[in-house]
Amino acid sequence: MLKKWVTGALICAHLSVFALEINQASEAELDSIKGMGPAMTRKVLIARAEKPFANWKDLMLRVSGIGKAKAQHFSDQGVLVNGQSFP
């Protein structure tokens, strides 16, 4: 029983380490996302400064260079928009 509890706790800890909310991420955190790069990070920060992203569709509409494939790639790395993974 203890082994199952410890395993479950470790899995939860592992998942929470890799979750990154795009509306709260720092420049360094955004740069650390594979496939993001400094230019896209700047675009995200500029668009986010106007208002937070409501959802993935909003992010894709407001940040050029982020389409469905890129959004899925980011989501697979643990990026969230308003707490949601890419659908």
N, C-alpha and C positions, 0 to 999 in steps of 0.2 A: 504494500500500500504506500509506504513512504517513498519507494523508488518511483512509483507512478506519479506521485505528487511532485517530486523533485524534477522529474522529466518534464512534466507539464509546465512547471514554473520556468524551467530553462527555455522551453520553446516560446513561451510568452515573452520572456526577457529578450530573446533573440529577435522576435518579430518587432518588438517595440523599438529596438535599437535602429532598425532599418526603415521605420516609417518616418517620412519627411513631409510635413504639411507645407505645400508650396506658398501658402499665404503667410507663413511665419518663418520660413527658411531664410537664413542669412545669405549674403553673397557667397561666402566660402562654402556653405552647405550646398547651394545651387551649383556652384562650380564643380563640386565633388560628384555630381550625378553624371554617370557615363553617358556621353552623347549630348550633354548640355552645352558646354563650352562658354567662354567669357562673353561672346557676342549675344548668345541667346539668354544668358543670365542677365545681361543689361536690359534686353527687351522685356524679360519677365519683371524685373524690378521697376522699370519705367511704367509698364502697364499696371502693375500691382499698386504703385503709388497713387494712381488715379482712383482705384477702388479695388478691393479684394476680388479674387476670381470666385464666381458663384458656383461653377462646376467645370467639368472637363471641356464641355462645348464652349463655354465662355473663354476659357484659357486658349483653346485652339483658334477661336475667332479673333482674339486680341493680340496673340503673339505669333507673328509670321514664322514659319519654319516648324511649327508643331502641328502635325497632322495626326491621323489615326494611328499610323505605325509608330511614330515617335511617342505619342501619348501612351500607347501600350507598352513600349520599351521603358519609359519612365515609371509607369505604374508597376511593372514587373520588378523594378528596383526598389519599390516601397514608397514612391511618391504618391501623395494624396492631395486631392483638391476638395476643401471643405470636408475632410475626413473620409472621402470616398475614393476608392480605386477606380481605374478606368473601366467602364462597363464592357 
